[in-house]
Amino acid sequence: MVTVLNVATYLGLLTWIGAILASSGWSGLDALLLAGFAIGLPWTVLGFWNAAIGYWLLRNTSNGLARVAPFAKAAEGRSAPLHIKTAILLTLRNENPSRAFQRLSVMCQSIEATGQGKAFSYFILSDTSDPVIGIEEEALAEAFAVEASSRRTVYRRRTDNSGYKAGNIRDFGRRWGKTVELMLVLDADSLMTGETIVRMVRIMQTYPRLGILQSLIIGMPSKSAFARIFQFGMRQGMRPYTMGYAWWTADCGAYWGHNALIRTKPFFDECDLPVLPSDKLLGGPILSHDQVEATFMRRAGYEVRIWPEEAGSWEENPPTILDFIRRDMRWCQGNLQYIHLLLEKGLLPTSRFQLIWAILMFLSIPAWTVIIALLPFIAHEIKSSAQAFPVTLAMALYVVFMTMHLAPKLAGFFNILVNRDRRARYGGALRFLCGTAIELVFSFLLGAVTTLCTTIFMAGLLFRRTITWSGQARDAHSLEWGTAVRRLWPQTVFGLALTGTIGAISPTTLLFSLPLTIGYAVAIPFAVWTSRPALGEWMARRGICTLPEEHETVEEIERTKGPATGPVAVVKEIQDT
């Protein structure tokens, strides 16, 4: 059904734009526009149908979650001791150790509060290359071991980070993988409640053929205005999109690399990643390891499932647009590496499609960038053939496409807006609508800046200019104007030239193109202003772009706000000793 819906919609939209372009005869420009549209369209079409199906499941079925995740009932209403051993893996690479260990301590305390602490052990797996950070990690790990004295705690720091994060976890498998049946993989910014972790373990106990159980990860409240606005929109769009996506992918679901429970034996027996030949384009270790591991797990006969419920699983989003772009580039390079794996033997059709889909996610970006760069030529053609050009037909396509593009966000917004209790969780209807308006504008500005960066980066990949795995900035901080100018001047020049040319040719065309073009021109002030912690704090005080966790007390989140407790609080004594 999903295939038919997507193919029919895709062909219908291609036919629609083909009729518009053919109205005054075909030209080289028309052919280029059609090709770009054909390459860029699939991601929008599937995103629309994921959101539509997800919204239907959320709003118009008696129990949509049971249709998507029938396994979830195994997590409810049980108090018996867990009989399966689980390792909590915290992976580190040049991160802020205090923040990471504080979160691990909070999770440890939360697990102990469930009464199931005996079933868990803790492994801190460090790939840190900075010696100063490494010393602090060791002290914090020792302090954490004191706090969790009745639980097995291991700190290991590799001298090199071969294989990056995937290699870090595989090293755990070689040393300790046989001592546990499950592992919960965490990033340095991960936070989960003990209740959620225990519920996931119960599900894995009940379904022994379940190889990976991925929780729905949501953003934590942030002091950064950038992260705050981004995750407000992400929170709304993620639920319907993931519901629809999890429904049709079923047991060939996704793995997002963290906040997921994994069955260790099949993972280490069957999911070893190949190292791509270094002489090939995009060769070397696979950066986006998670989806490949999911397809290999499914090939081995084990299910990979998403639990699409907002249930105590958080992460932190990049605090500035430059940090966001760097993360996006690493994902881009990693996803494009899947090209070398498309002919891998034994993959299920849905799993193979997931790899293709991950590639198309980034191939669509330069396609849309080329179309936007051609807007002045389009404006000129419309003006020179005003009588022949079907303006009404083109405007209708524009409206339909923009609606489909925004469908995941709109579905999420409407799902909140139509329910009084859900609105109250976001501070009421007025604050929610204000946040929605801000986020929609923000998403267009962000899209312009990031897509041009990604397009330039992808061009550099052809000349073997790659990115490597390193630590990520997670704390709110301000960008300096000079830094923003050095990094984002190409967007500004491109945007000013684009809007100026279109405006000179056709002010009407410029008006309708502004959602797609204005973000380039204002890239520098947009980056600087959204990075200001003061702006984020001002928005928080006024309840703008707030999350439910800011209106409801979540003990695990509250413990991460104040002064460090547990191992972080006693680390100075250990350092002094």
N, C-alpha and C positions, 0 to 999 in steps of 0.2 A: 504494500500500500504506500509506504513512504517513498519507494522508488518511483512508482507511477506518479504520485503527487509532484515530486521534485522534477522528474523528466518533463512532465507535461507543462509545468510552470516555466521551466527553463526554455523549452522550445517555444512556448507562447510568447515569452518576453523577447526572445531572439527574433521571432517573426514580426513582432510589434516594432522593434527598432529597425528591422530590415525594411519594413514598409515606409517608415519615416525617411530613412536614408535614400531609398530608391525613388522618392517622390520627384526629384529633379535629375535623375540619372546618376549612375554610379561613378565615383571618382576614387583616386587613391586615398584621399582623406576618409571617405566613407568606408572603404575596406578596412583601413586601420582602426577606425572607431568600432566597427563591427567585431573585429578580432579582439580588441581590448575588452569590449563588453562581454564577449563570449568567455574570455579567460577570467574576468573578475566577477562574473555573475554567480557561479555555483555557490560560493560561500554565503552570499546573501539569501539565495533561495532556500538552502537547507536551514540556515539560521531562522528564516521566517517559519518554516514548517515545524522545526523543533519547538519554537515558541508557541505556535498555534496549537500543536498537540499537547504541549505541556500546560497551556492555559486551560484547555478543555479538560485535562485530567484534574487540574486544581479546582476548577469551578463547576463542572457539569457532570461529575461522576460521584457516586455515593462514597467511594473510597479510592481515590486516585493513587494514593501511595501503595495500597495493597496490589494494584495492577502493575505498578512499576517495580516494587520491591517486596514481593511476597515473603521473602526471607526475613524481613524486619520483625515479623511477629515473634521470632525466636528470642528477641532481645527483651521482651516484656514479661513482667510478673514473675520473676524468678529470684530466689535468694540463695540457692544452693551454692556451695563453693565451686569455683572454677577448677576444672581438672586438667587444664591444658596450660603449659608454660609459655609465657610471652616475654620477649626481650624488647625493651624500649630503647630505640637507637636514636641518639642525638648526633647529627652530622654537623661538623664545624669546618670552616675554612676562612681563617683570618676575620672572624666575626667579633663583635663586642662580647667578650666572655661573660661579663656580669649579667647582661640582659638574658643571654641564652640559658645560663645556669639558674637564674631566678625563675624562668618559665619552667624549667625541668623540676625545680624544687616545688613549685606550685602544683604541677601535675602529680608528682610523687605524693604530696600531702592529700590531694584530691582522691587519688587511687586508694590510699590507706583509709580514707574516710568511708569508702564503700565496704570495707571489711574484707577485700579481696587482694590485699597487698602481697600475700605470700606467693601468688601466681606470677609475679612480675620481677624482672631483673633489669638493670640499667647499664647501658654501654654508651660511653661518650667516645665517638669516633672522630678524631681530629686529623685534618689534612693541613693544619696551619703551618705556614712557612715563615711567618714573622716570629722571631725568637722572643720578643717582649710579650706578645700575645700568648705565645706558647707557655711561658712561665706562669702567667696569670691563670691560664686554663688548668695547669697542673695543680695550682693551689686551690682553685675552686673545685676541681674534681675531688681532691682530698677532703675538702670540707663537705662536699655533697656525700661522700662515702661515710663520713662521720654521722651525718644526719640520717642516712638510710642504712645504718649499721646492720640492721637485721635483714637487709636485702642485698643480693649480689650486685656489686657495682664495679665496673671495669672502665678505666681510662686508657685509651691507646692513641698515640700520635704517630702517624707515618712520617718517615723522612722525605718521602716524595708523594705526590698525589697522582700517580699513574692511574689512568682510567677515570680521573676526576671523582665525582660523587659515586657513580656506579662502581668504580674500582674500590672506593672506600668501603662500601657495603659488601662487596664481594670478598674483601679481605676479612671482614667480620665472619662471613660464611665459612671461609677456610679454617678459621681459628675456633669459632664458637657456634657455628650454625647448627651443628648436630645436637647441641645441648638444649635447644628450645624448639617448639613446634611453630610458633608464630613470632613475627617481629613487627613492631610498630615503628615506621620510619618517620622521623621528625626533622625539620629544618631548624635553623637557629631561631627563627621567628615563630615557630609553631606553638600553639597552645590548645590543649584539649582538656575537657573535664574528665575526672575519673569515671563518672557515671557513663559517659559516652564510650570511653575505652572499654569498660567492662561489658557494655551492651554489644559492642562489636565483637569482642572475644566470644560471647555467648552465641552469636550468629555463626561464627567460624566453627565453634564446637558442634553446633547442630548440623551444619552443612559441610561435611569433610571434603567435598569436591569444589568448594569455594576457595580459589587460590589467592585472589586479591579482593579486598573489600575497601573501596575508596569512599571516604566520608565527603560530604559537601562542605567545602572550605569557604568560610566567609571572612571578610576583613574585620580587624579589630578597630575600635575607636582610635583616632589618630589626632595628634596636635598639628600635623601638616595639613594645610588647606588642600594641597594637591591630592594627597592620599584620601582625605576626607570626602571630597567631591567624587573622586573616581570610584571609591568603594561604595558610596551611596547608590550610584547607578549600577555598579556591578552586582550589588546585593539584590536589586529589583530584577535585573535581567537574568541572573544566574538560576533562580528557582524555576521559572517556567521553561527556560532553555534546557536545563539539566533534566527536568522531568520528562520532557519530550525525547531528548537524546537518550536517556537511560531506558526509556520504554522500548524504543526500536532496536537499540544495540543489545539490550538484554544481557546475555552471558558473555558478550564480547565487548564489555564496557571499557572505560578509560581508567588509566592510572596516572595521577598527576604528580607523582614523585615524592609526596610527603602526606602526613596525616592519613595514612592508609595502612591497613593491617594485611600482612602477607604471610602465606604458608611457606615456611623456610625450605623444606626438603625439595618440593618441585621447583621452587625459585632458583635454588643454587644448583640443582641438577639440570634444569632445562632452559634457564633464562640467561645464560652467559652471553654477553654481547660480543659480536665480532669487532675487531679493530680494523677499520677500513684502511686499505693500502695508502701509504703516505704519498705515493706518486700520483694518486688520483685527486681530481678536484674534490674538495670537501672531505679529504681523507683524514685518518687519525681516529682517536677515540670518539664515540658517539656522545654528543653533548646532551641531546634530548633523549635520555635513556629510557624514560618511564614508559612511553607508549610502545616501544619495541619490546620491553620486558612484558608488557601486558599481552601483546600478540603472541609471544613465545609461551607464556603461561597458558593461553587458550589453546595453542597448538598441542601442548602437553596433555590436554584433556581436562584442565581445571577451569572453572568459571572465573570471570573477572566482572565484578558488579559495582555499580555506583549506588550509594545509599543517599537519595536526593532529598534529605531532610535537614533542616537547619537545627543541628543537635550538638552544640558544644564543640565545634572544631573551627579554629581561627588561624589566620595568618596576618602578617603585616604587609601592606603594599608599599612600593617605593615612595619616598617622601618628596621627590622632585621629578620633574619631567626628564632630566638628564639621567637619573638613576633608572627611571622607567624605560628609557630608550636603550640603555645598556643591557638591561634584562631582556628586552624584546629582541635585540640583535643576537644574543646568545641563543634564544629560542629559535630565531630565524635560521641561523647556521645549523643548529641541531636538527630542526625539522627537514631542512633541505638535504641533509645527509641520508634521509630515508630513501632517496632516489636509488641508492645502491642496494636497498633491501627489498625492492618491490618484487623481485623474482625469487625471493627466499622460498624454499620448498616447504610445503606442509601448512602454510598459513590458511586460516579459514577466510572465506570471501569477505565477511564483514571486517575481520581484522586487517586484511589487506587494504580494504577501502579506507580504514582509519588512517593508514600510513599515507595513502594518496590524498586524503582529505587534509592531513596535517601539512603536506607539501603545498596544496592549493591555497591554504590559508595565507601563505606568504607570496606565492606566485601571483595572487590576485592584486597584491599591493602595487607593484610596478605597472600592472595593466591599468588600474584606476589613475595612477599618477600620470601616465601617458595621456589618457583621455582628458584629464584636467589641464595638462600642458597644451592640449590642442584646442582649448576653449576659445582663444582669440580667433582661430581659423574657423571654428564653428560659427561664432558670432558674425564673422565676415560673410560666410556663406549664407546664413539666414538673412542678413541684411540685403545681400545682392540678389537673392531670389525670394523676396518676401511674399510675392504672390503665389509661388509654387510650393513654398515650404508649409507643411501641415502643422502650424503652430499649436492648435488645439490638441492634436494627437500627441505631439511632443510634450506638452505640458501635462497631459494626463499620465503619460509614461513616467515623467519626472516625479509626480506626486505618488504614483503607485510604487515606484522604486524606493523613494525615501521612506515610505511607510513600511515597506518590507525590510529595509535596512535597519529601521528603528524598532522592528517588531518585538525582539526580546525585551528591550527596555519598556516599551509601551505595555506589553502583556504583564510585566512585573508591576508597573505603576498602577494599572487598572485593578490588578488583583489585590493591591493594598487599598486603593481608593474606595472600592465598593464595600469595604467591610469596616465598621466602626471600630472594632477592637484592634484590627491591624493598623488603622490610622492612628489610634491612640498610642501604639507602640513607637510611632515616629514623631510624637509630639503634637498630633492633631492634623486635621485636613489642611489648614492654612500653611503651617510649617512644611508639611509634606509637599504641597503643591509648589511652594517657593523653592524647596530643594530640588524638585523635579525640573523646574524651569532652568535653574542654575546648572544642573548636571547636563541637560540637553545641549545648552550652549557650550559648556565645557567640553563635551564629547566631540563636537565638531571641530573646535580649536585644537584639541589634543590629536584628533585624527589627522589633521593636515600636517602638523609638525612631525609626528612619528612616521607617517607613511613616506614622506620625502627622505627622512633619515634612513629608513629601511631600504628604500629604493637605491639610495647611494651606496649603502652597505652591501646590498646584493650585487651591485655592479663591481664593487671592490672584490667580492668573492671570486669573480672570474679571473682576477689577477692574484689570487691566493692571499688576499688580505683578510685574515681571520681574527676571531676573538677567542680568548681563553677563559677558563673558569677561575673566578677569584671571589673574594669576599664582597658582600653587598652592604651598601649604606641603608640603615633602617630607621635611624633617629631623625626627627624633624630638624632641618637646618635650612638657612637662607642661601640662595644662590647670589653670587655677586654679579653685578651688571657686566663686568668685563668677561667673566666666565661664560655668561649667556651669549654675549656678542660673539666670542670666539667659536662657540659650538653651533650657534644657530643663525649665523649670518647668511648661509645659503638659502634657508627658508625665507628669510626676510627679503633678500634680493629677488628670489623667485616670485614671492607673493606680491611685492610692489610692482614688478614688471607685468605680472599676470593681470592684476586688477586694474592697473593703469591702462594697459592695452585694451582689455575688454571694455572698460568704461569709455574709452575714446571711440570705440567702434559702435557699441550699443549699450547705453546705460540700463536698458531693460534687462538685457542678458546679464549684465553685471549684478543687478539686484537679485535675480534668481540664483546666480552662482555663488553669492556671498557665503552661504553655509559651507560650501566646499573650498572656497579660496581665501577667505579673510584670515583664517588661522595661520597661513604662511606669513602674511604681512605683520601680524602682531605676535609672532613667535617669541621674540625676546622679552617684551614686557609680560607676556603670559607666563613664561617660565619663571621670571623673577617674582612676580606678585603671588603666584600660587605656591611658591616655596616658603613664603613668610610664615613662620610659626605664629606670629601675632595675629595674622588673618585667620588661621585655623582656630586659635583660641577665641577670637571674637565671634566666629561662626558657632563655636560650641556653646558660648554663653547665651547666644540668642536662639539656640536650637535649630540652626540651619544645617541641613544635610546630616542630621543626627541618625544614629542607628539605635535599634531597640535596646542594645546593651548600655546605652547612655541614659535610658529612662527606666531600666530595670536593673536591680543589683545582681550582678553575676560575680559570685565570690572569687572565682579564679581570676577574672579580669581585674577585680578590685585589688587583689594581692600584687599585681604587677605594676600598679600605679605608684604606690608609696615607696619608702625606703626599702632597700633589699632586706629580705629576711632569710632565715635558714642558712644555707651555705655561703651566700654572698655576705651576710652579716658577720660571719666569723673568719672570713678569708684573711683579714689583716693580721689576726693572731697567728695564723699559720705562716704567712709571709714573714712576720717578725721572727718566728721561731727558726 
